[in-house]
């Protein structure tokens, strides 16, 4: 069948683990400002439930 090979390749791509390149990422410090934003969004989510 013509599409069987394509299906097999697609299935293999879906189930293989993702590949990430984290070598050029910079570290970000967790600040009080960021914590405040996280708390705000968590509270907003609680109101929606």
N, C-alpha and C positions, 0 to 999 in steps of 0.2 A: 504494500500500500504506500502511496506517495507521501502522505503526511505523517506517517509513523515516526520517521527520523526526526522531523521537526518537533513533534510532541515530546519525544525522548529528550532532546536537547533542552527544550523549554522546562521540562520537569526537573532536569538536573540543575539548571540555573536557579530554579525556585528553591530547591531544598539545600543548596550548598550554603555554608555560612557566609555572612557578608564580609567584605574586605574593606577595612578602614585604614587610611593612612594618617596616623596621628603624629607623625614625626615633625611636622612643622606647626603644630598647634602651640599657642602660648597659654600659660596658666593664668587663670582669673581668680582673684581673691574674693572670697565671700564677705561682703561688707554689710554693715547694718542697714544701709539703703536697700540692698538687694533682699535682705531678710524681710524688711518691711513690705516690699513688693510681693514677695512670696506669700507672706501672711495675708495681705490684702486679697490676693487672688484665691487663696484657700477659703477665706471668709465669703467671697463672692460665690464660689462654687457651692458652699454649704447653703447659701440662700436659695440657690436654684433647685436644690433637691427637695 
